Amino acid sequence: MERDTDSPEDRQQIDELMASLERMATAPCASCSGPICGHEALFSWVMGYTSAALCLGCLATAVQNDAKTMRENLFEHIQRRDCTRTSWERFNAREGFDLTGRPGCLWTGGAAPARLTSAPGSPAPPGLVGRAAPEGPAGWDDEWDAGDLGCGELTLGLRARMNKLFAGQVLRLVTGDPGALEDLSSWCRLTGHGLVSAAPPVFLIRRREV
């Protein structure tokens, strides 16, 4: 059985997330045009790709990560929040997989092995190759007050801001999200960015080298 949520507000948040994920999963992968499942839509949402979902292989290529390693790390990341964990369980139930487990659409059989293959040495975002800059005089190069944004909204904004930095530059992030410490630590491991300092509500994140 699906876990009970704490409040009507929690259930509303989960229902809204599911509606967004279902819309994302109706479109093909924004990179290879292949089909994506609800689990891949959730992976994309967690990583901040909320407007154009990617299949797992293309998502791994986009963040220059190993697909199989990223798949496991994302699975563990998703279990930490009620909204993402419950969405995962709902997709498992719809597709006939064990409620809390790793679904066969991404872990075994079918087209999964081909989709899990991410191209090594994939190109970095335009304009960032070979360019680096020292930190600004205050110890960071840009800053963002994210207020109380959480989950996908926080990572969406964070991804956009990190993409604007040169390799090695630092973003100062201020966030009131109570789960930010764990979420940002996990997100940085997944994307290759460096969590330089974590003193909630203030975080310093260094743009990965390219």
Backbone hydrogen bonds, N-H to C=O, Kabsch-Sander energy under -0.5 kcal/mol:
donor,donor_aa,acceptor,acceptor_aa,energy
11,R,7,S,-2.1
12,Q,8,P,-2.4
13,Q,9,E,-2.3
14,I,10,D,-2.3
15,D,11,R,-2.5
16,E,12,Q,-2.4
17,L,13,Q,-2.2
18,M,14,I,-2.8
19,A,15,D,-2.1
20,S,16,E,-1.9
21,L,17,L,-2.7
22,E,18,M,-2.6
23,R,19,A,-1.6
24,M,20,S,-2.3
25,A,21,L,-2.4
26,T,22,E,-0.7
26,T,23,R,-0.8
27,A,23,R,-0.5
27,A,24,M,-1.0
29,C,34,G,-3.6
30,A,53,A,-2.4
33,S,29,C,-1.5
41,A,37,C,-2.0
42,L,38,G,-2.1
43,F,39,H,-2.3
44,S,40,E,-2.6
45,W,41,A,-2.3
46,V,42,L,-2.5
47,M,43,F,-1.8
48,G,45,W,-1.2
49,Y,44,S,-2.9
50,T,48,G,-1.2
57,G,115,R,-0.7
59,L,55,C,-2.6
60,A,56,L,-2.5
61,T,57,G,-1.9
62,A,58,C,-2.4
63,V,59,L,-1.6
64,Q,61,T,-0.9
65,N,60,A,-2.7
70,M,66,D,-2.8
71,R,67,A,-2.4
72,E,68,K,-1.7
73,N,69,T,-2.3
74,L,70,M,-2.9
75,F,71,R,-2.1
76,E,72,E,-2.2
77,H,73,N,-2.3
78,I,74,L,-2.7
79,Q,75,F,-1.2
80,R,77,H,-1.3
81,R,78,I,-0.9
85,R,81,R,-2.8
86,T,82,D,-2.6
87,S,83,C,-1.6
88,W,84,T,-2.3
89,E,85,R,-2.2
90,R,86,T,-2.2
91,F,87,S,-2.1
92,N,88,W,-2.3
93,A,89,E,-2.5
94,R,90,R,-2.1
95,E,91,F,-1.9
96,G,92,N,-0.5
96,G,93,A,-0.9
97,F,92,N,-2.9
101,G,98,D,-0.8
106,L,103,P,-1.4
107,W,103,P,-1.6
108,T,104,G,-1.1
112,A,109,G,-1.5
115,R,111,A,-1.9
116,L,112,A,-1.7
117,T,114,A,-1.0
118,S,116,L,-0.7
122,S,119,A,-0.8
128,L,125,P,-1.6
131,R,128,L,-1.8
133,A,167,A,-1.1
139,G,136,G,-1.9
141,D,170,V,-2.9
142,D,170,V,-1.4
144,W,172,R,-2.7
146,A,144,W,-0.9
146,A,174,V,-2.8
147,G,174,V,-0.5
149,L,146,A,-1.9
153,E,150,G,-1.3
154,L,150,G,-0.9
155,T,151,C,-2.0
156,L,152,G,-2.5
157,G,153,E,-1.9
158,L,154,L,-2.5
159,R,155,T,-2.7
160,A,156,L,-1.8
161,R,157,G,-1.9
162,M,158,L,-2.6
163,N,159,R,-2.0
164,K,160,A,-0.6
164,K,161,R,-0.6
165,L,162,M,-1.2
167,A,131,R,-1.4
168,G,207,R,-2.0
169,Q,166,F,-2.1
171,L,205,I,-3.0
172,R,142,D,-2.9
173,L,171,L,-0.7
173,L,203,F,-3.4
174,V,144,W,-2.6
175,T,201,P,-2.3
176,G,147,G,-3.9
180,A,177,D,-1.9
183,D,179,G,-2.4
184,L,180,A,-3.4
185,S,181,L,-1.7
186,S,182,E,-2.0
187,W,183,D,-2.8
188,C,184,L,-2.5
189,R,185,S,-1.6
190,L,186,S,-2.0
191,T,187,W,-2.1
192,G,188,C,-2.1
194,G,206,R,-2.5
195,L,193,H,-0.5
196,V,194,G,-1.2
196,V,204,L,-1.7
197,S,204,L,-1.5
199,A,202,V,-2.8
202,V,199,A,-2.2
203,F,173,L,-3.0
204,L,197,S,-2.4
205,I,171,L,-2.5
205,I,203,F,-0.5
206,R,194,G,-3.3
207,R,169,Q,-3.4
